[in-house]
Amino acid sequence: MEWRSQIIPPDLGIKLELPQGSPWCKFITEVCCFTHTQQSPMEVRRFAIASHANIRFDNGQELDTTIRFTQRQDGSPAAVGFAQSVDGLVFRFCIPPNFSISPSDSNQEKIRAFRTAYFRHRVLTDARLCELTNVFQREWLYQIYISMLTARALTAQISLHEAFETLLGENMGQEMARVLDNIFQTLNVEETLLEEGESAPEPIQGRQRVHDRLLALGNADIIQTILNDLAPILWSEPDEEWHSWVALRFKATLGGALLDACGQLCPHFDLGDLILDIDPGPRPLDSPAISEGVEEIWITESTIGGGGVIEEILRRYAADPANFFCLAESALSPGDFEIVDSELTRLLELTQTSADVADVMADVRLAERHSELKQASDRLRKVLSSEGILVTHPVMTAINARVLRPGSTPETDKLLLDLIRLWHQKEARLGIEIDARVFAYVASNDNQLDQALLHLGLVQPNPYWRFQVIYGLLWARGNIVRSRALSSYNPFAVVADADREILLDILQVGDRTVWLNETNWQEQVEEAFKQGASVSLIASPDARGDLKSAILSLAVEPIELGFLQVYPLVEGVQTYPRGFGVRLRVRETVQ
């Protein structure tokens, strides 16, 4: 179904207090509520204007069809849906006028992720491709094309632009078919696992239907032309649509953070009872208009008449507005997948530099009984904690699944560390994020890996074996894990992928980062407070005791701000790629 939404408030709403001095007030101008108890509910309309279907017949043929709803009398457009009166919240904001994501940004990892994600967005939303393919086929075409381009650039040690020019002179349909076979492992209907020394049987000609359809699309001149038109996005300067898409991701990130704050504020309620809308639809002429340049994010209940969720959020928001936005900012912290990525990388580095870590990991691998394994695992947690590794449940699960998996050795630890470092280097050279499958395919062409991989399984007489093993060792990282952290489900709209770093760039403008190992860290903290800035005091993983002493010192020794003696407030603790940090601010500077 192709859904549309229209949110119709009776008025501009009942204003709620904004926390004075909060960085969120840089762009959020109003927070208003609409509830039945205050005699001001809002109307939400959800309606479908069309239905899209893909029909498969027994003979293997497919039919893509679209049914649009019209009036029987005159054939004018119509819609099928419903309207309901619900409780809701609206956050009105203005996107900062100088907000943009520039390729010259100091955070190049973010830019690389944005380029790849933007290319995917353009492929999925291209009007020409939408007429020829369905959304699942467009997703496959994106993955196949960028994998083909990246693999060629990595294998030939050239830039993306040079790889693109090279592929233009070749049979691109054959290259896309090779990607299906080698990278995405589109298999024959039947597959045989070979024992050592056995030869491969005659190939089976039957192929999966998806493979056949994608192969036909890849060989179509019109599909190749469209994808070639979009490819320069990966290395060219941003266009106008780039900036519009960045603004859309900003709205999705802001909405995701606010919805997450509502969930943290009322954890006993299910977030599934709330619906996030970053596009309220057209406002009727008889409804109050908002100021030009002001955008709206709506959080509404799905229950007709209100189920009490919004009312409870309002009650707790009114008690401490600043706490609500602190919760929203905490939603922008690294998620479990990001923490797993950074901690696994640090652990692999420690296996090469710390004898204690290497010894305790060897004990875990050599344990034969459950009691021995439990004792070794407990020692592992203590050693890793002393080295500054977060020993949370997701991290320990990932360590056992990726690093300490059966058959692993110190050689595989070194191999995995080299792969991760090489992965980062290749991304920095090409200027985009590289899919794990593509990197595994390129890395699998190195015959020197066999020595480290030999004991993990049966060596196959083709490069597929190395590819599968390497791909199984790697883990998700980058934009794909950041976008999951603030993702939300709206059954009536497609919400753009969020990226917490977009919002952090605005919230942390003017904030100071101070490293504890600098001799004048205390003077830097005091100077930042005098200028009204918040401070992130960061210490390396092995200096957590020093960080604790520094926090206690700041808590008991007042800082002179003019004629005031003040004490910093600890807003939260956060992990960073190179250590731990505490966020400090002085309450008096924002009153």
C-alpha positions as CSV (number, residue, x, y, z in Angstrom):
1,M,0.0,0.0,0.0
2,E,1.2,3.5,-0.8
3,W,0.2,5.4,2.4
4,R,-0.1,9.1,3.1
5,S,-0.7,10.9,6.4
6,Q,-2.2,14.2,7.3
7,I,-2.1,15.6,10.9
8,I,-4.7,18.2,11.7
9,P,-4.3,20.1,15.0
10,P,-7.3,22.2,16.3
11,D,-4.9,25.0,17.2
12,L,-1.2,25.6,17.8
13,G,-1.4,23.6,21.0
14,I,-0.6,24.1,24.6
15,K,3.0,25.2,25.0
16,L,5.4,23.4,27.3
17,E,8.4,24.9,29.0
18,L,11.8,24.6,27.3
19,P,14.9,24.2,29.5
20,Q,16.7,27.6,29.6
21,G,20.2,27.4,28.2
22,S,19.8,23.9,26.8
23,P,21.7,23.3,23.6
24,W,18.5,21.8,22.2
25,C,17.0,25.3,22.2
26,K,19.5,26.2,19.4
27,F,16.9,24.8,17.0
28,I,13.8,23.6,18.9
29,T,11.5,26.6,19.2
30,E,8.4,25.1,20.7
31,V,7.0,21.9,22.4
32,C,3.2,21.7,22.4
33,C,0.7,19.1,23.4
34,F,-2.8,18.0,22.3
35,T,-4.8,15.8,24.7
36,H,-8.4,14.8,25.3
37,T,-8.2,15.7,29.0
38,Q,-7.4,19.4,28.0
39,Q,-10.2,19.3,25.4
40,S,-7.8,19.7,22.6
41,P,-7.3,16.4,20.8
42,M,-5.9,16.3,17.3
43,E,-7.1,14.4,14.2
44,V,-4.8,12.1,12.3
45,R,-5.7,10.9,8.9
46,R,-4.0,7.8,7.3
47,F,-5.0,6.9,3.8
48,A,-3.7,4.8,0.9
49,I,-3.7,6.2,-2.6
50,A,-2.5,3.1,-4.4
51,S,-1.6,-0.6,-4.0
52,H,1.5,-2.2,-5.5
53,A,1.9,-5.9,-6.0
54,N,4.3,-8.4,-7.5
55,I,2.5,-11.6,-8.6
56,R,4.4,-14.8,-9.4
57,F,2.7,-17.5,-11.5
58,D,3.4,-21.3,-11.4
59,N,5.1,-21.1,-14.8
60,G,7.8,-18.8,-13.3
61,Q,6.5,-15.6,-14.9
62,E,6.0,-12.4,-12.8
63,L,3.7,-9.5,-13.0
64,D,4.3,-6.1,-11.4
65,T,1.0,-4.2,-11.0
66,T,-0.2,-1.0,-9.5
67,I,-3.8,-0.3,-8.6
68,R,-4.8,3.4,-8.0
69,F,-8.0,4.3,-6.3
70,T,-10.4,6.6,-8.2
71,Q,-13.9,8.0,-8.0
72,R,-16.4,5.8,-9.9
73,Q,-18.3,8.8,-11.2
74,D,-15.5,10.9,-12.8
75,G,-12.3,8.9,-12.3
76,S,-10.8,11.6,-10.1
77,P,-8.1,10.4,-7.5
78,A,-9.5,8.9,-4.3
79,A,-8.0,7.3,-1.2
80,V,-8.9,4.5,1.2
81,G,-8.1,5.0,4.9
82,F,-9.3,6.2,8.2
83,A,-9.3,9.3,10.6
84,Q,-8.9,9.1,14.4
85,S,-8.9,11.5,17.2
86,V,-5.7,11.0,19.4
87,D,-3.4,12.6,21.9
88,G,0.0,13.9,20.6
89,L,3.1,16.0,21.0
90,V,4.6,18.3,18.4
91,F,8.2,19.6,18.4
92,R,8.7,22.7,16.3
93,F,12.2,23.5,15.1
94,C,14.3,25.3,12.6
95,I,17.2,23.6,10.8
96,P,20.2,25.9,11.4
97,P,20.8,28.1,8.3
98,N,24.5,27.1,8.1
99,F,23.8,23.4,8.6
100,S,25.4,21.1,6.0
101,I,27.5,18.0,5.6
102,S,30.7,19.0,3.8
103,P,33.2,16.6,2.2
104,S,35.9,18.6,4.0
105,D,34.4,17.7,7.4
106,S,37.1,16.7,9.9
107,N,35.2,13.5,10.6
108,Q,36.0,11.7,7.4
109,E,34.4,8.4,8.6
110,K,31.1,10.1,8.7
111,I,31.6,11.6,5.2
112,R,32.5,8.1,3.8
113,A,29.3,6.7,5.3
114,F,27.2,9.5,3.9
115,R,28.5,9.1,0.4
116,T,27.7,5.4,0.3
117,A,24.3,5.9,2.0
118,Y,23.4,8.8,-0.4
119,F,24.2,6.6,-3.5
120,R,21.9,4.0,-2.0
121,H,19.2,6.6,-1.5
122,R,19.4,7.8,-5.0
123,V,19.2,4.3,-6.5
124,L,16.2,3.4,-4.4
125,T,14.3,6.6,-5.2
126,D,15.3,7.1,-8.9
127,A,12.0,7.7,-10.8
128,R,13.3,5.8,-13.9
129,L,14.3,2.8,-11.9
130,C,11.0,2.8,-10.0
131,E,9.2,2.3,-13.3
132,L,11.4,-0.7,-14.2
133,T,12.0,-2.5,-10.9
134,N,10.5,-3.1,-7.5
135,V,12.1,-1.9,-4.3
136,F,13.8,-5.2,-3.6
137,Q,15.4,-5.3,-7.0
138,R,16.6,-1.8,-6.6
139,E,18.3,-2.7,-3.3
140,W,20.0,-5.6,-5.1
141,L,21.1,-3.5,-8.0
142,Y,22.6,-0.9,-5.6
143,Q,24.6,-3.6,-3.8
144,I,25.7,-5.3,-7.0
145,Y,26.8,-2.1,-8.7
146,I,28.7,-0.5,-5.8
147,S,30.3,-3.9,-5.1
148,M,31.4,-4.2,-8.7
149,L,32.9,-0.7,-8.7
150,T,34.6,-1.1,-5.3
151,A,36.0,-4.5,-6.0
152,R,37.5,-3.2,-9.3
153,A,39.1,-0.2,-7.5
154,L,40.5,-2.3,-4.7
155,T,41.8,-5.1,-6.9
156,A,43.4,-2.8,-9.5
157,Q,44.7,-0.3,-6.8
158,I,42.9,2.6,-8.6
159,S,40.4,5.3,-7.6
160,L,36.6,4.8,-7.9
161,H,36.5,7.3,-10.8
162,E,39.3,5.4,-12.6
163,A,37.5,2.1,-11.9
164,F,34.3,3.6,-13.3
165,E,36.0,4.7,-16.5
166,T,37.6,1.3,-16.9
167,L,34.3,-0.5,-16.5
168,L,32.6,1.7,-19.1
169,G,34.8,0.1,-21.7
170,E,34.0,-3.4,-20.7
171,N,30.9,-5.6,-20.7
172,M,29.2,-4.3,-17.6
173,G,26.6,-7.0,-17.6
174,Q,29.2,-9.7,-17.4
175,E,30.9,-7.8,-14.5
176,M,27.7,-7.6,-12.6
177,A,27.1,-11.3,-13.2
178,R,30.6,-12.0,-11.8
179,V,29.7,-10.0,-8.7
180,L,26.6,-12.2,-8.2
181,D,28.7,-15.3,-8.4
182,N,31.7,-14.2,-6.4
183,I,30.6,-11.7,-3.8
184,F,26.9,-12.4,-3.2
185,Q,27.4,-16.2,-3.7
186,T,24.2,-16.7,-5.7
187,L,24.4,-20.5,-5.7
188,N,23.2,-23.2,-7.9
189,V,19.9,-24.9,-6.8
190,E,22.0,-27.8,-5.5
191,E,25.4,-27.4,-3.9
192,T,27.9,-30.1,-2.9
193,L,30.4,-29.7,-0.1
194,L,33.7,-31.2,-1.2
195,E,36.0,-33.3,0.9
196,E,39.7,-32.8,0.7
197,G,41.1,-34.1,-2.5
198,E,37.7,-34.4,-4.3
199,S,37.1,-32.7,-7.6
200,A,34.1,-30.5,-8.3
201,P,31.3,-32.2,-10.2
202,E,29.7,-30.8,-13.4
203,P,28.0,-27.5,-12.6
204,I,24.2,-27.6,-12.3
205,Q,22.5,-25.3,-14.7
206,G,19.4,-24.5,-12.7
207,R,19.6,-21.1,-11.0
208,Q,17.5,-19.2,-8.5
209,R,14.8,-17.1,-9.9
210,V,16.1,-14.0,-8.2
211,H,19.5,-14.6,-9.9
212,D,17.9,-14.9,-13.3
213,R,15.9,-11.7,-12.9
214,L,18.9,-9.7,-11.6
215,L,21.0,-11.0,-14.4
216,A,18.5,-9.8,-16.9
217,L,18.3,-6.4,-15.2
218,G,22.1,-6.1,-15.1
219,N,22.3,-6.8,-18.8
220,A,19.6,-4.2,-19.7
221,D,21.2,-1.1,-21.3
222,I,18.6,1.2,-19.7
223,I,19.5,-0.1,-16.2
224,Q,23.2,0.3,-16.8
225,T,22.7,3.8,-18.2
226,I,20.8,4.9,-15.1
227,L,23.3,3.4,-12.7
228,N,26.2,4.9,-14.6
229,D,24.4,8.3,-14.4
230,L,24.2,8.0,-10.6
231,A,27.7,6.6,-10.0
232,P,29.6,10.0,-9.9
233,I,27.8,10.7,-6.6
234,L,30.4,8.6,-4.9
235,W,33.3,10.9,-5.7
236,S,31.8,14.2,-7.0
237,E,31.0,17.4,-5.0
238,P,27.6,17.3,-3.3
239,D,24.6,18.4,-5.4
240,E,21.4,20.2,-4.3
241,E,19.6,16.9,-3.6
242,W,22.4,15.9,-1.3
243,H,21.6,18.9,1.0
244,S,17.9,18.1,0.9
245,W,18.6,14.5,1.8
246,V,20.9,15.6,4.7
247,A,18.1,17.8,6.0
248,L,15.7,14.8,5.9
249,R,18.2,12.6,7.8
250,F,18.5,15.4,10.3
251,K,14.7,15.3,10.9
252,A,14.8,11.5,11.2
253,T,17.6,11.7,13.7
254,L,15.9,14.4,15.7
255,G,12.6,12.5,15.7
256,G,14.3,9.2,16.7
257,A,16.1,10.9,19.6
258,L,12.9,12.5,20.9
259,L,10.9,9.3,20.6
260,D,13.7,7.4,22.4
261,A,13.6,10.0,25.2
262,C,9.8,9.4,25.5
263,G,10.5,5.7,25.9
264,Q,13.2,6.4,28.6
265,L,10.9,8.8,30.4
266,C,8.2,6.2,30.6
267,P,9.9,2.8,30.4
268,H,6.7,1.0,31.5
269,F,5.0,1.9,28.3
270,D,5.6,0.2,25.0
271,L,7.0,2.5,22.3
272,G,4.9,0.6,19.8
273,D,1.9,2.6,21.2
274,L,3.5,5.8,19.7
275,I,3.9,6.8,16.0
276,L,6.6,9.1,14.8
277,D,5.8,11.4,11.9
278,I,8.5,13.7,10.5
279,D,6.2,14.7,7.6
280,P,2.8,15.9,8.9
281,G,1.4,16.3,5.4
282,P,-0.5,19.3,4.0
283,R,-2.2,21.6,6.5
284,P,-5.8,22.4,5.8
285,L,-6.7,26.0,5.0
286,D,-8.8,26.3,8.1
287,S,-6.1,25.0,10.4
288,P,-3.6,27.4,12.1
289,A,-0.5,27.9,10.0
290,I,3.1,27.7,11.4
291,S,5.8,30.3,10.7
292,E,7.8,30.0,7.5
293,G,11.0,28.0,7.9
294,V,9.6,26.1,10.9
295,E,9.5,22.3,10.7
296,E,7.4,19.9,12.8
297,I,7.9,16.5,14.3
298,W,4.9,14.7,15.7
299,I,4.6,11.9,18.2
300,T,1.1,10.6,18.4
301,E,-0.7,7.7,20.1
302,S,-2.1,4.9,18.0
303,T,-5.0,4.4,20.3
304,I,-8.3,6.2,19.5
305,G,-9.2,8.6,22.3
306,G,-5.8,8.4,23.9
307,G,-4.3,5.5,26.0
308,G,-2.7,7.6,28.6
309,V,0.9,7.4,27.2
310,I,1.1,11.0,26.1
311,E,-0.5,12.2,29.3
312,E,2.2,10.4,31.4
313,I,4.9,11.8,29.2
314,L,3.6,15.3,29.7
315,R,3.4,14.8,33.5
316,R,7.0,13.7,33.7
317,Y,8.2,16.2,31.2
318,A,6.7,19.1,33.2
319,A,8.4,17.9,36.3
320,D,11.9,18.3,34.7
321,P,12.1,19.5,31.1
322,A,15.9,19.5,31.2
323,N,15.9,15.8,32.1
324,F,13.8,15.0,29.0
325,F,16.4,16.6,26.7
326,C,19.3,14.9,28.7
327,L,17.6,11.6,27.9
328,A,17.3,12.7,24.2
329,E,21.0,13.4,24.2
330,S,21.8,10.1,25.8
331,A,20.0,8.5,22.9
332,L,22.7,9.9,20.7
333,S,25.4,7.9,22.5
334,P,27.1,5.0,20.7
335,G,24.8,1.9,20.4
336,D,25.7,-1.6,21.3
337,F,26.9,-2.4,17.8
338,E,29.2,0.6,17.7
339,I,30.6,-0.3,21.1
340,V,31.1,-3.9,20.0
341,D,33.1,-2.7,17.0
342,S,35.4,-0.4,19.0
343,E,35.9,-2.9,21.8
344,L,36.7,-5.8,19.5
345,T,39.2,-3.7,17.6
346,R,40.9,-2.7,20.9
347,L,40.9,-6.2,22.1
348,L,42.7,-7.4,19.0
349,E,45.3,-4.7,19.4
350,L,45.8,-5.8,23.0
351,T,46.4,-9.4,21.9
352,Q,49.6,-8.1,20.2
353,T,50.7,-5.8,23.0
354,S,49.6,-7.2,26.3
355,A,50.9,-10.5,27.6
356,D,48.2,-10.7,30.3
357,V,45.5,-10.6,27.6
358,A,47.2,-13.1,25.4
359,D,47.7,-15.5,28.3
360,V,44.1,-15.4,29.6
361,M,42.7,-15.9,26.1
362,A,44.9,-18.9,25.7
363,D,43.5,-20.3,29.0
364,V,39.9,-19.9,27.6
365,R,40.8,-21.7,24.4
366,L,42.6,-24.6,26.2
367,A,39.8,-25.1,28.8
368,E,38.4,-28.7,28.5
369,R,35.8,-28.8,31.3
370,H,33.0,-26.4,32.1
371,S,34.5,-25.5,35.5
372,E,37.8,-24.7,33.8
373,L,36.0,-22.6,31.1
374,K,34.1,-20.7,33.8
375,Q,37.2,-19.9,35.8
376,A,39.1,-18.8,32.6
377,S,36.1,-16.7,31.5
378,D,36.0,-14.9,34.8
379,R,39.7,-14.2,34.7
380,L,39.2,-12.9,31.1
381,R,36.5,-10.5,32.2
382,K,38.8,-9.2,35.0
383,V,41.8,-8.7,32.8
384,L,39.8,-7.0,30.0
385,S,38.2,-4.7,32.6
386,S,41.6,-3.7,34.0
387,E,42.7,-2.9,30.4
388,G,39.7,-0.6,29.9
389,I,37.6,-2.9,27.8
390,L,33.8,-2.7,28.4
391,V,32.8,-6.2,29.5
392,T,29.1,-5.8,28.8
393,H,27.0,-8.6,27.7
394,P,27.0,-7.6,24.0
395,V,30.8,-7.2,24.0
396,M,31.5,-10.5,25.7
397,T,29.1,-12.3,23.4
398,A,30.8,-10.8,20.4
399,I,34.2,-11.7,21.7
400,N,33.2,-15.4,22.1
401,A,31.5,-15.5,18.7
402,R,34.2,-13.7,16.7
403,V,37.5,-13.9,18.5
404,L,37.3,-16.9,20.7
405,R,35.3,-19.1,18.4
406,P,36.2,-22.8,18.2
407,G,39.4,-23.4,16.3
408,S,40.7,-19.8,16.8
409,T,44.4,-19.3,17.6
410,P,46.7,-16.3,18.2
411,E,47.4,-16.5,14.4
412,T,43.7,-15.9,13.7
413,D,43.8,-12.9,16.1
414,K,46.6,-11.4,14.2
415,L,44.9,-12.1,10.9
416,L,41.6,-10.5,12.1
417,L,43.5,-7.4,13.3
418,D,45.3,-7.1,10.0
419,L,42.0,-7.4,8.1
420,I,40.3,-4.7,10.2
421,R,43.3,-2.3,9.8
422,L,43.4,-3.0,6.0
423,W,39.6,-2.5,5.8
424,H,40.0,1.0,7.3
425,Q,42.9,1.8,5.1
426,K,41.0,0.9,1.9
427,E,38.0,3.0,3.0
428,A,40.2,6.0,3.6
429,R,41.8,5.6,0.1
430,L,38.5,5.3,-1.8
431,G,36.5,7.8,0.2
432,I,33.5,5.6,0.8
433,E,32.4,2.8,3.2
434,I,33.2,-0.6,1.9
435,D,30.7,-3.5,2.4
436,A,32.0,-6.4,4.4
437,R,31.3,-8.8,1.6
438,V,33.2,-6.8,-0.9
439,F,36.2,-6.4,1.4
440,A,36.1,-10.2,2.2
441,Y,36.1,-11.0,-1.5
442,V,39.1,-8.8,-2.2
443,A,41.0,-10.0,0.8
444,S,40.2,-13.6,-0.1
445,N,42.4,-13.3,-3.2
446,D,45.5,-13.3,-1.0
447,N,46.9,-16.8,-0.9
448,Q,49.0,-15.9,2.1
449,L,45.8,-16.2,4.2
450,D,45.7,-20.0,3.8
451,Q,48.2,-20.6,6.5
452,A,46.1,-18.9,9.1
453,L,42.8,-20.3,7.8
454,L,43.9,-23.9,7.2
455,H,42.7,-25.3,10.6
456,L,39.3,-23.6,10.5
457,G,37.7,-26.0,8.0
458,L,38.1,-28.0,4.8
459,V,40.1,-26.1,2.2
460,Q,38.1,-25.9,-1.0
461,P,39.6,-25.9,-4.5
462,N,38.3,-22.4,-5.2
463,P,38.5,-19.0,-3.6
464,Y,34.9,-19.3,-2.2
465,W,36.2,-21.0,0.9
466,R,38.5,-18.2,1.9
467,F,35.8,-15.7,1.1
468,Q,33.2,-17.4,3.4
469,V,35.7,-17.8,6.3
470,I,36.8,-14.1,6.1
471,Y,33.3,-12.8,5.8
472,G,32.3,-15.0,8.8
473,L,35.1,-13.4,10.9
474,L,34.1,-9.7,10.2
475,W,31.3,-7.8,11.9
476,A,28.9,-5.0,11.1
477,R,30.3,-1.5,11.5
478,G,29.9,2.1,10.2
479,N,26.7,3.6,9.0
480,I,24.7,0.4,9.0
481,V,25.0,0.1,12.8
482,R,24.6,3.8,13.6
483,S,21.4,4.0,11.6
484,R,19.9,1.1,13.6
485,A,20.3,2.8,17.0
486,L,17.6,5.5,16.4
487,S,15.5,3.6,13.8
488,S,11.7,3.7,14.4
489,Y,8.8,2.0,12.7
490,N,5.9,3.9,11.1
491,P,3.5,1.6,9.3
492,F,2.3,4.5,7.2
493,A,5.5,6.1,6.1
494,V,9.1,5.3,5.2
495,V,11.4,7.1,7.7
496,A,14.9,8.0,6.4
497,D,17.9,6.4,8.1
498,A,19.1,8.3,11.2
499,D,22.7,9.2,12.0
500,R,23.4,10.4,15.5
501,E,26.5,12.3,14.5
502,I,24.4,14.7,12.4
503,L,22.7,16.0,15.6
504,L,25.8,15.9,17.7
505,D,27.5,18.2,15.3
506,I,24.9,20.9,16.2
507,L,24.5,20.1,19.9
508,Q,28.2,20.1,20.7
509,V,29.2,23.2,18.9
510,G,31.3,25.2,21.3
511,D,31.8,22.3,23.7
512,R,35.3,21.6,24.8
513,T,37.2,18.3,24.8
514,V,40.0,18.1,27.4
515,W,42.3,15.2,27.7
516,L,43.3,14.3,31.3
517,N,46.9,13.4,30.3
518,E,47.6,17.1,29.5
519,T,49.4,18.9,32.2
520,N,47.1,21.9,32.2
521,W,43.8,20.0,31.9
522,Q,42.4,21.8,35.0
523,E,43.1,25.3,33.6
524,Q,41.5,24.2,30.3
525,V,38.3,23.1,32.2
526,E,38.1,26.3,34.2
527,E,38.6,28.4,31.1
528,A,35.8,26.5,29.2
529,F,33.4,27.0,32.1
530,K,34.2,30.8,32.2
531,Q,33.1,30.9,28.5
532,G,29.9,29.0,29.3
533,A,30.8,25.8,27.5
534,S,30.3,22.2,28.6
535,V,33.4,20.0,28.9
536,S,34.1,16.4,28.0
537,L,37.0,15.3,30.2
538,I,38.5,12.2,28.6
539,A,41.1,9.7,29.9
540,S,42.7,6.7,28.3
541,P,41.4,3.3,29.3
542,D,44.3,2.6,31.7
543,A,43.8,5.9,33.5
544,R,40.3,5.4,34.9
545,G,41.6,5.8,38.4
546,D,43.1,9.2,37.5
547,L,39.7,10.2,35.9
548,K,37.9,9.2,39.1
549,S,40.3,11.4,41.2
550,A,39.9,14.3,38.8
551,I,36.1,14.1,39.1
552,L,36.3,14.0,42.9
553,S,38.7,16.9,42.9
554,L,36.3,19.0,40.7
555,A,33.4,18.0,42.9
556,V,34.9,19.3,46.2
557,E,37.0,22.2,45.0
558,P,35.0,25.2,43.8
559,I,35.8,27.0,40.6
560,E,35.7,30.8,40.6
561,L,33.4,32.2,37.9
562,G,33.5,36.0,38.4
563,F,32.2,36.6,41.9
564,L,30.7,33.1,42.1
565,Q,32.2,29.9,43.4
566,V,30.6,27.0,41.6
567,Y,30.9,23.2,41.4
568,P,30.7,21.4,38.1
569,L,27.8,19.0,37.5
570,V,28.4,15.5,36.0
571,E,25.9,15.1,33.2
572,G,27.0,11.6,32.1
573,V,29.7,9.1,31.4
574,Q,30.5,8.0,27.8
575,T,32.9,5.7,26.1
576,Y,35.1,7.0,23.3
577,P,37.2,5.1,20.8
578,R,40.3,5.9,22.8
579,G,39.1,6.0,26.3
580,F,36.4,7.0,28.8
581,G,35.0,10.5,29.4
582,V,32.6,12.4,31.6
583,R,30.5,15.3,30.4
584,L,30.7,18.3,32.8
585,R,28.8,21.6,32.9
586,V,28.2,24.4,35.4
587,R,24.5,24.9,36.1
588,E,25.0,28.6,36.9
589,T,26.3,29.4,33.4
590,V,23.0,28.6,31.8
591,Q,20.5,30.3,34.1
